[in-house]
Amino acid sequence: MTVQPASNRTEFPFSPDWMSRVVIRQMVATDLAGLEWDGEYSHFRRVYADAYQRSVSGSAVLWVADLPGEGIIGQVFLQLECDRSELADGRRRAYLYSFRIRPQFRRAGLGTKIMEMVEEFLRHRGFQSVTLNVAKTNVDAQRLYLRRGYHIVAHEPGIWSYPDEKGAWHQVEEPAWRMEKRLK
């Protein structure tokens, strides 16, 4: 009996062409429920609704990665302006956040594809840099950002709060690195 070595590639339970069928598009109101990932993120329902309202007002742009037959498998939010100008000032610097991909679709290039689209969008709009915070424990995401040309520029305490779907407030402490990339 011969034992085959384990593969280092992630095996996807989907057809080999799934990536070519993914549509990355700006979010619409009917996508809000899909961001909850079958209840896993329902506690962020109000956070997502507030982000969507900022997109309607023009201070943010929200995208989803939609796989027909599966639904929303990824998302990324882009704050164009906020009260912290070192993150987003509405003209030169934007802030990328809430970037996630369902675990079974990671390590196939979708994150890179989404990042390329966001950066091209910003270049086209005349932005000179993009900033993001990444949890210090999220080594996989840090690796993606470093590969894409982002550099660590500061420590962020990562303390923030949010109301859950029932209105109860929660405080989060997630120490992070602030990373930045100059857009050419």
C-alpha positions as a Markdown table, in Angstrom:
| # | Residue | x | y | z |
|---|---|---|---|---|
| 1 | Met | 0.0 | 0.0 | 0.0 |
| 2 | Thr | 1.3 | 3.4 | -1.0 |
| 3 | Val | 0.4 | 6.5 | 1.1 |
| 4 | Gln | -0.1 | 9.6 | -1.0 |
| 5 | Pro | 1.4 | 12.9 | 0.5 |
| 6 | Ala | -1.2 | 15.4 | 1.7 |
| 7 | Ser | -1.7 | 18.3 | -0.7 |
| 8 | Asn | -0.8 | 21.8 | 0.3 |
| 9 | Arg | -3.6 | 23.2 | -1.8 |
| 10 | Thr | -6.9 | 23.9 | -0.4 |
| 11 | Glu | -9.5 | 21.6 | -1.9 |
| 12 | Phe | -12.7 | 23.3 | -3.0 |
| 13 | Pro | -16.0 | 21.4 | -2.9 |
| 14 | Phe | -17.1 | 23.5 | -5.9 |
| 15 | Ser | -16.7 | 23.2 | -9.7 |
| 16 | Pro | -13.2 | 24.1 | -10.9 |
| 17 | Asp | -14.5 | 27.2 | -12.7 |
| 18 | Trp | -16.1 | 28.8 | -9.6 |
| 19 | Met | -13.7 | 31.7 | -9.5 |
| 20 | Ser | -14.6 | 32.7 | -13.1 |
| 21 | Arg | -18.3 | 32.9 | -12.0 |
| 22 | Val | -17.7 | 35.3 | -9.1 |
| 23 | Val | -19.2 | 38.7 | -9.6 |
| 24 | Ile | -17.7 | 41.6 | -7.6 |
| 25 | Arg | -20.2 | 44.4 | -7.5 |
| 26 | Gln | -21.3 | 47.3 | -5.4 |
| 27 | Met | -23.7 | 46.3 | -2.7 |
| 28 | Val | -27.4 | 46.9 | -2.9 |
| 29 | Ala | -29.9 | 47.0 | 0.0 |
| 30 | Thr | -31.1 | 43.5 | -0.7 |
| 31 | Asp | -27.6 | 42.2 | 0.0 |
| 32 | Leu | -27.7 | 43.2 | 3.7 |
| 33 | Ala | -29.1 | 39.8 | 4.9 |
| 34 | Gly | -26.4 | 38.0 | 2.9 |
| 35 | Leu | -23.7 | 39.7 | 4.8 |
| 36 | Glu | -24.8 | 37.8 | 8.0 |
| 37 | Trp | -23.5 | 34.5 | 6.5 |
| 38 | Asp | -26.4 | 32.3 | 7.7 |
| 39 | Gly | -26.5 | 34.0 | 11.1 |
| 40 | Glu | -22.8 | 33.9 | 11.9 |
| 41 | Tyr | -22.6 | 37.7 | 11.7 |
| 42 | Ser | -26.2 | 38.7 | 12.6 |
| 43 | His | -24.8 | 40.5 | 15.6 |
| 44 | Phe | -23.4 | 43.0 | 13.1 |
| 45 | Arg | -26.7 | 43.7 | 11.4 |
| 46 | Arg | -26.9 | 47.3 | 12.5 |
| 47 | Val | -23.2 | 47.9 | 11.7 |
| 48 | Tyr | -23.9 | 46.7 | 8.2 |
| 49 | Ala | -27.0 | 48.8 | 7.8 |
| 50 | Asp | -25.2 | 51.9 | 9.0 |
| 51 | Ala | -22.3 | 51.2 | 6.5 |
| 52 | Tyr | -24.9 | 50.9 | 3.8 |
| 53 | Gln | -26.5 | 54.2 | 4.7 |
| 54 | Arg | -23.0 | 55.8 | 4.5 |
| 55 | Ser | -22.7 | 54.3 | 1.0 |
| 56 | Val | -26.1 | 55.8 | 0.0 |
| 57 | Ser | -24.8 | 59.2 | 1.2 |
| 58 | Gly | -21.6 | 58.9 | -0.8 |
| 59 | Ser | -19.1 | 58.7 | 2.0 |
| 60 | Ala | -18.5 | 55.0 | 1.6 |
| 61 | Val | -18.5 | 52.3 | -1.1 |
| 62 | Leu | -19.4 | 48.7 | -0.3 |
| 63 | Trp | -18.7 | 45.7 | -2.6 |
| 64 | Val | -19.7 | 42.1 | -2.4 |
| 65 | Ala | -18.3 | 39.0 | -4.1 |
| 66 | Asp | -21.3 | 37.1 | -5.3 |
| 67 | Leu | -21.1 | 33.5 | -6.5 |
| 68 | Pro | -24.3 | 32.5 | -8.3 |
| 69 | Gly | -25.9 | 29.5 | -6.5 |
| 70 | Glu | -23.9 | 30.2 | -3.3 |
| 71 | Gly | -24.7 | 33.9 | -2.6 |
| 72 | Ile | -22.3 | 36.4 | -1.0 |
| 73 | Ile | -18.9 | 34.8 | -0.4 |
| 74 | Gly | -17.0 | 38.0 | 0.3 |
| 75 | Gln | -17.2 | 41.7 | 1.1 |
| 76 | Val | -15.1 | 44.8 | 1.4 |
| 77 | Phe | -16.1 | 48.3 | 2.6 |
| 78 | Leu | -14.3 | 51.5 | 1.7 |
| 79 | Gln | -14.7 | 54.6 | 3.8 |
| 80 | Leu | -14.0 | 57.6 | 1.6 |
| 81 | Glu | -14.2 | 60.1 | 4.4 |
| 82 | Cys | -14.5 | 59.9 | 8.2 |
| 83 | Asp | -13.8 | 61.8 | 11.4 |
| 84 | Arg | -10.2 | 60.5 | 11.5 |
| 85 | Ser | -8.4 | 62.1 | 8.5 |
| 86 | Glu | -5.4 | 59.9 | 9.0 |
| 87 | Leu | -7.6 | 57.1 | 7.9 |
| 88 | Ala | -9.8 | 58.7 | 5.3 |
| 89 | Asp | -10.1 | 62.4 | 4.2 |
| 90 | Gly | -12.4 | 62.2 | 1.2 |
| 91 | Arg | -9.8 | 63.4 | -1.4 |
| 92 | Arg | -6.4 | 61.7 | -1.0 |
| 93 | Arg | -6.8 | 58.9 | 1.5 |
| 94 | Ala | -9.5 | 56.2 | 1.9 |
| 95 | Tyr | -10.0 | 53.5 | 4.6 |
| 96 | Leu | -10.6 | 49.9 | 3.7 |
| 97 | Tyr | -12.4 | 47.7 | 6.3 |
| 98 | Ser | -14.7 | 44.8 | 6.8 |
| 99 | Phe | -12.8 | 42.8 | 4.3 |
| 100 | Arg | -13.6 | 39.1 | 4.5 |
| 101 | Ile | -14.1 | 36.0 | 2.4 |
| 102 | Arg | -15.9 | 32.8 | 3.5 |
| 103 | Pro | -13.3 | 30.3 | 4.7 |
| 104 | Gln | -13.9 | 27.7 | 2.0 |
| 105 | Phe | -13.2 | 30.3 | -0.7 |
| 106 | Arg | -9.9 | 31.6 | 0.7 |
| 107 | Arg | -6.4 | 30.9 | -0.8 |
| 108 | Ala | -7.7 | 30.8 | -4.4 |
| 109 | Gly | -7.0 | 34.4 | -5.4 |
| 110 | Leu | -10.3 | 36.0 | -4.6 |
| 111 | Gly | -8.8 | 38.3 | -2.0 |
| 112 | Thr | -6.2 | 39.6 | -4.4 |
| 113 | Lys | -8.8 | 40.1 | -7.1 |
| 114 | Ile | -10.9 | 42.2 | -4.7 |
| 115 | Met | -7.9 | 44.2 | -3.6 |
| 116 | Glu | -7.0 | 45.0 | -7.2 |
| 117 | Met | -10.5 | 46.2 | -7.9 |
| 118 | Val | -10.6 | 48.4 | -4.8 |
| 119 | Glu | -7.2 | 50.0 | -5.6 |
| 120 | Glu | -8.1 | 50.6 | -9.2 |
| 121 | Phe | -11.3 | 52.2 | -8.2 |
| 122 | Leu | -9.4 | 54.6 | -5.9 |
| 123 | Arg | -6.8 | 55.4 | -8.5 |
| 124 | His | -9.5 | 56.2 | -11.0 |
| 125 | Arg | -11.1 | 58.6 | -8.4 |
| 126 | Gly | -7.7 | 60.4 | -7.8 |
| 127 | Phe | -7.0 | 58.9 | -4.3 |
| 128 | Gln | -3.3 | 58.7 | -3.5 |
| 129 | Ser | -3.3 | 56.1 | -0.7 |
| 130 | Val | -5.4 | 53.5 | 1.1 |
| 131 | Thr | -5.2 | 52.7 | 4.8 |
| 132 | Leu | -6.5 | 49.7 | 6.7 |
| 133 | Asn | -6.3 | 48.1 | 10.1 |
| 134 | Val | -5.5 | 44.4 | 10.4 |
| 135 | Ala | -5.7 | 42.4 | 13.7 |
| 136 | Lys | -2.3 | 41.5 | 15.0 |
| 137 | Thr | -3.4 | 37.9 | 15.2 |
| 138 | Asn | -4.6 | 37.7 | 11.5 |
| 139 | Val | -1.3 | 36.6 | 10.0 |
| 140 | Asp | -2.9 | 35.4 | 6.7 |
| 141 | Ala | -4.4 | 38.8 | 6.0 |
| 142 | Gln | -1.2 | 40.6 | 7.0 |
| 143 | Arg | 0.6 | 38.4 | 4.4 |
| 144 | Leu | -1.8 | 39.3 | 1.7 |
| 145 | Tyr | -1.5 | 43.0 | 2.4 |
| 146 | Leu | 2.3 | 42.9 | 2.6 |
| 147 | Arg | 2.3 | 41.1 | -0.8 |
| 148 | Arg | 0.1 | 43.8 | -2.2 |
| 149 | Gly | 2.6 | 46.5 | -1.1 |
| 150 | Tyr | 1.1 | 47.7 | 2.2 |
| 151 | His | 3.4 | 48.8 | 5.0 |
| 152 | Ile | 2.8 | 48.9 | 8.7 |
| 153 | Val | 2.7 | 52.6 | 9.8 |
| 154 | Ala | 1.3 | 52.4 | 13.3 |
| 155 | His | -0.1 | 50.4 | 16.2 |
| 156 | Glu | -3.9 | 50.7 | 16.7 |
| 157 | Pro | -5.4 | 49.7 | 20.0 |
| 158 | Gly | -8.5 | 48.4 | 18.1 |
| 159 | Ile | -11.0 | 49.4 | 20.7 |
| 160 | Trp | -14.5 | 50.0 | 19.3 |
| 161 | Ser | -18.1 | 49.3 | 20.1 |
| 162 | Tyr | -21.2 | 48.4 | 18.2 |
| 163 | Pro | -24.9 | 47.7 | 18.9 |
| 164 | Asp | -26.0 | 44.1 | 18.1 |
| 165 | Glu | -29.2 | 43.2 | 16.3 |
| 166 | Lys | -31.1 | 43.5 | 19.5 |
| 167 | Gly | -29.7 | 46.9 | 20.4 |
| 168 | Ala | -27.3 | 45.8 | 23.1 |
| 169 | Trp | -23.9 | 47.5 | 23.0 |
| 170 | His | -20.7 | 45.5 | 22.9 |
| 171 | Gln | -17.1 | 46.7 | 23.2 |
| 172 | Val | -14.4 | 45.0 | 21.2 |
| 173 | Glu | -10.6 | 45.1 | 21.9 |
| 174 | Glu | -8.7 | 43.8 | 18.9 |
| 175 | Pro | -5.1 | 45.2 | 18.8 |
| 176 | Ala | -4.2 | 45.9 | 15.2 |
| 177 | Trp | -1.6 | 47.2 | 12.8 |
| 178 | Arg | -2.5 | 50.2 | 10.7 |
| 179 | Met | -1.2 | 49.6 | 7.2 |
| 180 | Glu | -1.0 | 51.9 | 4.3 |
| 181 | Lys | -0.3 | 51.7 | 0.6 |
| 182 | Arg | 0.6 | 54.5 | -1.8 |
| 183 | Leu | -1.4 | 54.2 | -5.0 |
| 184 | Lys | 0.6 | 54.9 | -8.2 |
